[in-house]
Amino acid sequence: MVTSSLVSIIIRTKDRPKLLRRAIQSIATQIYRPLEVVLVNDGGCDIYLEELKELLGEIPLNYIKLDKNVGRAKAGNIGIENSKGEYIGFLDDDDEYLPDHIEKLLYAITNNKTDIVYSGCKMIKSVFSYEKAIYHDISLEMTFNYDFSYSRLLLENYIPFISLLFKRDVLTSIGGFDEDFDLYEDWDLLIRAAEKYNFYHIGDITCIYRIWDENQQLTLKSRKSGADRDAYFKLLTKHFDKITPQVLYEYFTLSWLREWKKSLFEKEILRVKEKEKMINFYKNKNKELMYELQKVNTTLSEIYSSVGWKILSKYRRLKERLLPPSSLRGMIYASLLKSIKVLIDEGLGALFGRISIRIKRKFYSIRYKARSYTTNNDLVRLSTLQSTNRKPVDIIIPVYNGLSDLKRCIESIFYHTDLDFHSLIIFDDKSEDSNVRDYLQKLSSKNGNIRVYFNDTNIGFVKTVNKGLKLSNSDVIILNSDTIVTRGWVEKLQRAAYSRPRVATVTPLSNHAYLCSIPKPLEYNFIPKGYDIDSFSEFIENISLKHYPEIPFGSGFCMYIRREAIKEIGLFNEEVFQKGYGEETDFCLRAYKAGFRNLLDDTTYIYHKGGVSFEENKSRVEIENKNKMIAENLIKLKMLHPEYEELKRKALSEDLRTVVDYINFRLGH
C-alpha cells in the first residue's frame, strides 16, 4: 500500500493496566506504519509507561493523565485534540486489533473515496472459571460484520467503535463526542457523522471485541443498574426527529430480511468449505493408500509365484504336521526361534531384558488390581528399542500432596516402564500431607533405580524440576504426579525424539495438555465413550500416521527433553517463572529460536488429571493468588516471546490440524 499518512490510535483507559498491555501489544503488531498512540488515563491508577513504550518500540506514545475521572466522552475529545494523525482510530483498553487492521482500513478509505470505513469484528467472552480460578476466553462464533444502513444505525448500535477509521476532518467538523453522554457517546457520534459523511464497510474480520461478566463490563453493569435504558432513551430523544415511518419500515422489514438471508448464506458457505477440505484431505489420503496397496499387491503376486515361496509353503505344511502350534513341541520350538532371533538381532543383553520384562509383567499383573491393560505380547514391545540406539532416560517427578493420584501414577510407571534400564527421580516439594513422605520413603527401597529426595522448604515446580535436571546426565522426561502412563510410553517418546535432528522436546497426546489435547485442543477432554485410558491409548497407537508434527511449544505435564538441548539452552527460567506456569513454554520457545524442534508424538497418549498440586488450596485467598500468578506469568511469557500468540494460532490452524481432524474422523466425530 503506497501511503505514508500518520494514523493516530486513541485509547481511553481507567484502572485496567494488565488489559491495557494486551491492547498496546496488538497495536505494536500492526503491519502498517507510521502510527502514534494517544493514551488518555481518565483519572485511573498509575501506569508503567516504560513497559508500554518498550512494547510499542518505534511507535510514539503520547500519554495524558487526567487528575480526575471526566467520562468517556470528554476523555475521547481530549484524545482527538492531542492527536496528530490525518486518520484516527479508537481502541478500548480490553479489546485488540489483528495485525492487518489499520492496513486494510486505510487501503479501503483511500481507494473508495469515502470518509469513514469500518471492518468486521469478532466477539470473545472472558469468563471466570471457578474450577480453575482463572479468566479464559470463549469464542462466541459471533461477529459484527454488517453493511451500512442509516435506518438501522438510528435504532441499533451495531458497529463496534474499535472497528472504525475516520478522516480527522470528520471528527473535528461534527465537534467530536457529545460530553452530555456518559454512555453511548460513540453511537451518538456515528449518527451525527452519518448525516454528513459516507460509510464504507469491508467484510474482513480485523479486530476483537471482548465482553466480560456483568461485574466487569461497563455496558453490562449499566444494563443491570438501569443506566443503559436511560442512556438509550436519551439518545432516541435527541435524534427522534430522524426516526421517520420510512426508517422504521426499513429497519423492521427490509434490513432484517437481508441480514437473515446473509447469515444463512454465510453459514452454508462455511459448512460447505469445511466439508470440501475434509473430502479433499481424505481423497488425497485414499490415493496414497491405494498406491501403497497396489505396490503391496504387486509384490505379493511376485512372491506367491516364486520358487522360494513354493518351497517355504511345503516346509510350513510339514512343520504344522510335526510341530502343531498348540502342542508342547510347537510352543518350545516357537520360543526357541524367538530367543535365537533376539540374540542375533539385538544381543544377549536384549534377550535378558525381555525375559526380565516378562517376569515383571507376571508380578505387576497381580499388584495392579487384576486390570487387563495389555495382550500377551504387549510388554515385549517395550524392548523395541533394545538395540544399541536405545538410551536410558531419567524420569523426573515433582510431588506436592495428591497421594491417591501419585499412587496411580507410580503403579502405571511400574507396569509400563523398564526400571532396570531407566531411572525414576522423585522430588517431594515439602508436601503438607505426611502420608506422601511415608509412601515415598517406602518406594525408594524397592528399586536401586528409584531415587527420592525431600525439599526442606516448598520451592515450587520450576526450581524442583531444575534440581532434577542438574542431577541427571541423560535425556529426561518431566512427568506430573497426576498422570497415568501407558504401554511403551518411554520408548515411543524416545523414538519421536530421535526421528529427526535437532529435536529439543517431545510431548504426547493427552486429555488435558493445552495444544496437545484431544479430541479438542485447549480444552479438558473426557475419555471418549466406549474406551478406558489404556484402550484409548492403544486406539491412538494403532491408527497413528506417525506424523510427529512440529509444534511451537509442548506441555510440561509429560515432556521428553534431549540432553543436548538442555546443554545448549539451559535450565527452566526459575527467576522469571518462580513457582510455575509458563516455564516449559518459555524453554520450548528458547529452543525454537536456537534452531531446535519441538514435536508432538501422535503415537502416544498419556492421561492427565490436572490441578493436583493445588488440591489443598481451596481458600479464596489461595485461589486468587494462584490466579494472579498465572496471569502475571502469562504476561511475562508474552513479553519474552511476542510471537507466542501467532505461533499458537498457526499450530492450531496448520501443523496440528491434520492430526486432530484425523483422530476425530477415526472416532466418528
Solvent accessible surface area in square Angstrom, and as a share of the most:
residue,aa,sasa,rsa
1,M,91,0.41
2,V,160,0.92
3,T,41,0.24
4,S,93,0.60
5,S,24,0.15
6,L,49,0.24
7,V,0,0.00
8,S,0,0.00
9,I,0,0.00
10,I,1,0.01
11,I,0,0.00
12,R,15,0.05
13,T,5,0.03
14,K,85,0.36
15,D,76,0.39
16,R,74,0.27
17,P,39,0.24
18,K,85,0.36
19,L,32,0.16
20,L,1,0.00
21,R,36,0.13
22,R,71,0.26
23,A,0,0.00
24,I,0,0.00
25,Q,40,0.18
26,S,8,0.05
27,I,0,0.00
28,A,19,0.15
29,T,57,0.33
30,Q,6,0.03
31,I,107,0.54
32,Y,11,0.04
33,R,84,0.31
34,P,53,0.34
35,L,3,0.01
36,E,9,0.04
37,V,0,0.00
38,V,0,0.00
39,L,0,0.00
40,V,0,0.00
41,N,1,0.00
42,D,9,0.05
43,G,26,0.25
44,G,11,0.10
45,C,56,0.34
46,D,112,0.58
47,I,23,0.12
48,Y,154,0.59
49,L,48,0.24
50,E,129,0.58
51,E,34,0.15
52,L,3,0.02
53,K,90,0.38
54,E,132,0.59
55,L,30,0.15
56,L,3,0.02
57,G,55,0.53
58,E,122,0.55
59,I,7,0.03
60,P,79,0.50
61,L,28,0.14
62,N,48,0.25
63,Y,54,0.21
64,I,30,0.15
65,K,93,0.40
66,L,26,0.13
67,D,150,0.78
68,K,147,0.62
69,N,80,0.41
70,V,48,0.28
71,G,20,0.19
72,R,58,0.21
73,A,3,0.03
74,K,88,0.37
75,A,0,0.00
76,G,0,0.00
77,N,18,0.09
78,I,29,0.15
79,G,0,0.00
80,I,11,0.06
81,E,128,0.57
82,N,58,0.30
83,S,6,0.04
84,K,156,0.66
85,G,1,0.01
86,E,97,0.43
87,Y,13,0.05
88,I,0,0.00
89,G,1,0.01
90,F,4,0.02
91,L,2,0.01
92,D,31,0.16
93,D,3,0.01
94,D,9,0.05
95,D,1,0.01
96,E,32,0.14
97,Y,5,0.02
98,L,56,0.28
99,P,59,0.37
100,D,34,0.17
101,H,1,0.00
102,I,0,0.00
103,E,53,0.24
104,K,68,0.29
105,L,0,0.00
106,L,0,0.00
107,Y,122,0.46
108,A,4,0.03
109,I,3,0.01
110,T,61,0.36
111,N,87,0.44
112,N,58,0.30
113,K,194,0.82
114,T,5,0.03
115,D,32,0.17
116,I,0,0.00
117,V,0,0.00
118,Y,5,0.02
119,S,1,0.01
120,G,0,0.00
121,C,0,0.00
122,K,68,0.29
123,M,16,0.07
124,I,20,0.10
125,K,68,0.29
126,S,2,0.01
127,V,46,0.26
128,F,52,0.22
129,S,18,0.12
130,Y,168,0.64
131,E,160,0.72
132,K,78,0.33
133,A,4,0.03
134,I,36,0.18
135,Y,80,0.30
136,H,74,0.33
137,D,68,0.35
138,I,71,0.36
139,S,48,0.31
140,L,61,0.30
141,E,153,0.69
142,M,90,0.40
143,T,54,0.32
144,F,38,0.16
145,N,27,0.14
146,Y,61,0.23
147,D,82,0.43
148,F,61,0.26
149,S,20,0.13
150,Y,72,0.27
151,S,6,0.04
152,R,26,0.10
153,L,0,0.00
154,L,2,0.01
155,L,26,0.13
156,E,54,0.24
157,N,56,0.29
158,Y,5,0.02
159,I,5,0.03
160,P,17,0.11
161,F,17,0.07
162,I,4,0.02
163,S,0,0.00
164,L,1,0.00
165,L,1,0.00
166,F,0,0.00
167,K,64,0.27
168,R,59,0.21
169,D,102,0.53
170,V,1,0.01
171,L,0,0.00
172,T,77,0.45
173,S,59,0.38
174,I,24,0.12
175,G,57,0.55
176,G,5,0.05
177,F,6,0.02
178,D,35,0.18
179,E,90,0.40
180,D,103,0.53
181,F,6,0.02
182,D,119,0.62
183,L,18,0.09
184,Y,30,0.11
185,E,2,0.01
186,D,26,0.13
187,W,5,0.02
188,D,0,0.00
189,L,0,0.00
190,L,1,0.00
191,I,0,0.00
192,R,38,0.14
193,A,0,0.00
194,A,18,0.14
195,E,93,0.42
196,K,126,0.53
197,Y,48,0.18
198,N,98,0.50
199,F,23,0.10
200,Y,83,0.31
201,H,30,0.13
202,I,26,0.13
203,G,48,0.46
204,D,67,0.35
205,I,58,0.30
206,T,0,0.00
207,C,0,0.00
208,I,24,0.12
209,Y,48,0.18
210,R,5,0.02
211,I,32,0.16
212,W,17,0.06
213,D,44,0.23
214,E,81,0.36
215,N,99,0.51
216,Q,82,0.36
217,Q,15,0.07
218,L,91,0.45
219,T,39,0.23
220,L,43,0.21
221,K,98,0.42
222,S,13,0.08
223,R,145,0.53
224,K,139,0.59
225,S,88,0.57
226,G,18,0.18
227,A,47,0.37
228,D,21,0.11
229,R,143,0.52
230,D,79,0.41
231,A,11,0.09
232,Y,65,0.25
233,F,115,0.48
234,K,91,0.38
235,L,0,0.00
236,L,35,0.18
237,T,102,0.60
238,K,84,0.35
239,H,4,0.02
240,F,144,0.60
241,D,113,0.59
242,K,43,0.18
243,I,30,0.15
244,T,57,0.33
245,P,113,0.71
246,Q,108,0.48
247,V,13,0.07
248,L,71,0.35
249,Y,116,0.44
250,E,53,0.24
251,Y,45,0.17
252,F,133,0.55
253,T,57,0.33
254,L,72,0.36
255,S,6,0.04
256,W,154,0.54
257,L,74,0.37
258,R,134,0.49
259,E,33,0.15
260,W,123,0.43
261,K,118,0.50
262,K,61,0.26
263,S,46,0.30
264,L,90,0.45
265,F,129,0.54
266,E,84,0.38
267,K,137,0.58
268,E,79,0.36
269,I,66,0.33
270,L,111,0.55
271,R,129,0.47
272,V,55,0.32
273,K,118,0.50
274,E,67,0.30
275,K,116,0.49
276,E,91,0.41
277,K,109,0.46
278,M,58,0.26
279,I,77,0.39
280,N,82,0.42
281,F,48,0.20
282,Y,41,0.16
283,K,118,0.50
284,N,81,0.42
285,K,38,0.16
286,N,82,0.42
287,K,139,0.59
288,E,95,0.43
289,L,106,0.53
290,M,108,0.48
291,Y,131,0.50
292,E,85,0.38
293,L,89,0.44
294,Q,119,0.53
295,K,95,0.40
296,V,75,0.43
297,N,75,0.39
298,T,73,0.42
299,T,68,0.40
300,L,66,0.33
301,S,70,0.45
302,E,113,0.51
303,I,72,0.36
304,Y,113,0.43
305,S,80,0.51
306,S,43,0.28
307,V,110,0.63
308,G,47,0.46
309,W,77,0.27
310,K,116,0.49
311,I,111,0.56
312,L,65,0.32
313,S,26,0.17
314,K,131,0.56
315,Y,104,0.40
316,R,112,0.41
317,R,128,0.47
318,L,85,0.42
319,K,63,0.27
320,E,101,0.45
321,R,168,0.61
322,L,108,0.54
323,L,47,0.23
324,P,41,0.26
325,P,104,0.65
326,S,104,0.67
327,S,27,0.18
328,L,127,0.63
329,R,139,0.51
330,G,5,0.05
331,M,104,0.47
332,I,104,0.53
333,Y,59,0.22
334,A,46,0.36
335,S,68,0.44
336,L,105,0.52
337,L,85,0.42
338,K,124,0.53
339,S,43,0.28
340,I,76,0.38
341,K,131,0.56
342,V,16,0.09
343,L,80,0.40
344,I,133,0.68
345,D,89,0.46
346,E,50,0.22
347,G,27,0.26
348,L,103,0.51
349,G,53,0.51
350,A,3,0.03
351,L,29,0.14
352,F,118,0.49
353,G,14,0.13
354,R,51,0.19
355,I,83,0.42
356,S,34,0.22
357,I,6,0.03
358,R,107,0.39
359,I,114,0.58
360,K,41,0.17
361,R,41,0.15
362,K,140,0.59
363,F,103,0.43
364,Y,38,0.14
365,S,42,0.27
366,I,143,0.73
367,R,114,0.42
368,Y,14,0.05
369,K,153,0.65
370,A,89,0.69
371,R,105,0.38
372,S,114,0.74
373,Y,20,0.08
374,T,23,0.13
375,T,78,0.46
376,N,112,0.57
377,N,82,0.42
378,D,1,0.00
379,L,7,0.03
380,V,28,0.16
381,R,118,0.43
382,L,4,0.02
383,S,0,0.00
384,T,71,0.41
385,L,29,0.15
386,Q,30,0.14
387,S,43,0.28
388,T,139,0.81
389,N,117,0.60
390,R,15,0.05
391,K,84,0.36
392,P,68,0.43
393,V,0,0.00
394,D,13,0.07
395,I,0,0.00
396,I,0,0.00
397,I,0,0.00
398,P,14,0.09
399,V,1,0.01
400,Y,38,0.14
401,N,1,0.00
402,G,2,0.02
403,L,34,0.17
404,S,64,0.41
405,D,7,0.04
406,L,0,0.00
407,K,82,0.35
408,R,106,0.39
409,C,0,0.00
410,I,1,0.00
411,E,51,0.23
412,S,0,0.00
413,I,0,0.00
414,F,17,0.07
415,Y,10,0.04
416,H,1,0.01
417,T,7,0.04
418,D,11,0.06
419,L,6,0.03
420,D,88,0.45
421,F,66,0.28
422,H,1,0.01
423,S,20,0.13
424,L,0,0.00
425,I,0,0.00
426,I,0,0.00
427,F,4,0.02
428,D,5,0.02
429,D,8,0.04
430,K,106,0.45
431,S,20,0.13
432,E,127,0.57
433,D,45,0.23
434,S,79,0.51
435,N,82,0.42
436,V,0,0.00
437,R,108,0.40
438,D,68,0.35
439,Y,42,0.16
440,L,0,0.00
441,Q,87,0.39
442,K,144,0.61
443,L,2,0.01
444,S,43,0.28
445,S,95,0.62
446,K,105,0.45
447,N,41,0.21
448,G,77,0.74
449,N,44,0.23
450,I,7,0.03
451,R,86,0.31
452,V,25,0.14
453,Y,72,0.27
454,F,53,0.22
455,N,8,0.04
456,D,126,0.65
457,T,85,0.49
458,N,59,0.30
459,I,46,0.23
460,G,5,0.05
461,F,51,0.21
462,V,0,0.00
463,K,81,0.34
464,T,0,0.00
465,V,0,0.00
466,N,4,0.02
467,K,78,0.33
468,G,0,0.00
469,L,1,0.01
470,K,137,0.58
471,L,75,0.38
472,S,4,0.02
473,N,136,0.70
474,S,32,0.21
475,D,10,0.05
476,V,0,0.00
477,I,0,0.00
478,I,1,0.01
479,L,0,0.00
480,N,35,0.18
481,S,10,0.06
482,D,8,0.04
483,T,1,0.00
484,I,20,0.10
485,V,0,0.00
486,T,1,0.00
487,R,18,0.06
488,G,6,0.06
489,W,0,0.00
490,V,2,0.01
491,E,7,0.03
492,K,10,0.04
493,L,0,0.00
494,Q,6,0.02
495,R,77,0.28
496,A,0,0.00
497,A,0,0.00
498,Y,82,0.31
499,S,51,0.33
500,R,70,0.26
501,P,94,0.59
502,R,84,0.31
503,V,0,0.00
504,A,0,0.00
505,T,1,0.01
506,V,0,0.00
507,T,0,0.00
508,P,0,0.00
509,L,2,0.01
510,S,0,0.00
511,N,1,0.01
512,H,44,0.20
513,A,3,0.03
514,Y,90,0.34
515,L,3,0.02
516,C,2,0.01
517,S,0,0.00
518,I,2,0.01
519,P,15,0.09
520,K,117,0.49
521,P,29,0.18
522,L,76,0.38
523,E,87,0.39
524,Y,78,0.30
525,N,11,0.06
526,F,168,0.70
527,I,41,0.21
528,P,16,0.10
529,K,203,0.86
530,G,79,0.76
531,Y,77,0.29
532,D,75,0.39
533,I,23,0.12
534,D,14,0.07
535,S,44,0.28
536,F,1,0.00
537,S,5,0.03
538,E,60,0.27
539,F,31,0.13
540,I,1,0.01
541,E,39,0.18
542,N,103,0.53
543,I,13,0.07
544,S,19,0.12
545,L,61,0.30
546,K,114,0.48
547,H,67,0.30
548,Y,17,0.06
549,P,15,0.10
550,E,73,0.33
551,I,7,0.04
552,P,9,0.05
553,F,4,0.02
554,G,8,0.07
555,S,15,0.10
556,G,8,0.08
557,F,6,0.02
558,C,0,0.00
559,M,0,0.00
560,Y,0,0.00
561,I,0,0.00
562,R,23,0.08
563,R,34,0.12
564,E,71,0.32
565,A,0,0.00
566,I,9,0.05
567,K,158,0.67
568,E,96,0.43
569,I,27,0.14
570,G,27,0.26
571,L,54,0.27
572,F,7,0.03
573,N,42,0.22
574,E,44,0.20
575,E,135,0.61
576,V,41,0.23
577,F,0,0.00
578,Q,104,0.46
579,K,97,0.41
580,G,7,0.06
581,Y,96,0.37
582,G,7,0.07
583,E,7,0.03
584,E,27,0.12
585,T,13,0.08
586,D,2,0.01
587,F,0,0.00
588,C,0,0.00
589,L,0,0.00
590,R,62,0.22
591,A,0,0.00
592,Y,102,0.39
593,K,108,0.46
594,A,40,0.31
595,G,47,0.46
596,F,6,0.03
597,R,75,0.27
598,N,2,0.01
599,L,1,0.00
600,L,1,0.01
601,D,0,0.00
602,D,6,0.03
603,T,3,0.01
604,T,0,0.00
605,Y,1,0.01
606,I,0,0.00
607,Y,44,0.17
608,H,17,0.07
609,K,86,0.36
610,G,19,0.19
611,G,49,0.47
612,V,6,0.04
613,S,59,0.38
614,F,68,0.29
615,E,60,0.27
616,E,88,0.40
617,N,38,0.19
618,K,159,0.68
619,S,54,0.35
620,R,174,0.64
621,V,98,0.57
622,E,69,0.31
623,I,53,0.27
624,E,90,0.40
625,N,87,0.44
626,K,40,0.17
627,N,35,0.18
628,K,112,0.48
629,M,42,0.19
630,I,20,0.10
631,A,37,0.29
632,E,57,0.26
633,N,5,0.02
634,L,55,0.27
635,I,37,0.19
636,K,65,0.27
637,L,4,0.02
638,K,47,0.20
639,M,71,0.32
640,L,80,0.40
641,H,7,0.03
642,P,78,0.49
643,E,52,0.23
644,Y,11,0.04
645,E,75,0.34
646,E,86,0.39
647,L,27,0.13
648,K,32,0.13
649,R,122,0.45
650,K,81,0.34
651,A,1,0.01
652,L,47,0.23
653,S,50,0.32
654,E,92,0.41
655,D,53,0.27
656,L,2,0.01
657,R,79,0.29
658,T,44,0.25
659,V,8,0.04
660,V,19,0.11
661,D,30,0.16
662,Y,21,0.08
663,I,6,0.03
664,N,27,0.14
665,F,105,0.44
666,R,113,0.41
667,L,32,0.16
668,G,66,0.64
669,H,136,0.61
